[in-house]
């Protein structure tokens, strides 16, 4: 992201389906402000990512539909796939706390701890409410990113 003077002020981080948060379904991108980068720049240069376990990742994509989170994609051989989540399932909550919006889902997911934590998802699957435990991982470990330098 560049400001009016052409200076880099943000790095794209996450594409979202509804950037307005009002249900307009206007896609957008979330950015990390560049003033936050100096603290992690050495890790990025050496390892291509920040040190540590990272945030929990489940390998599931969702869409918001009439106040529900509908699973739109499950990453093959990812944590959600291994736990049995399928396209079309509804995510109702995280660890017993209801969710109906994507930002709320991520806040509650990240509050569970670092990558590797067990995440209890309350889901509607085949018209039946279930609790499915998903062992999260670091997304970068799944992708097996290779250094480009």
Secondary structure, DSSP 8 states (H G I E B T S, - for coil): -B-TTS-B-EEEEEEES-TTSSS----EEEEEEGGGTTTTHHHHHHHSS-SSS-B-B--EEEEEETTEEEEEEE-TTSHHHHHT--TT-EEEEETTEE--SHHHHHHHHHTT-BTT-EEEEEEEETTEEEEEEEE-B-HHHHHT-----
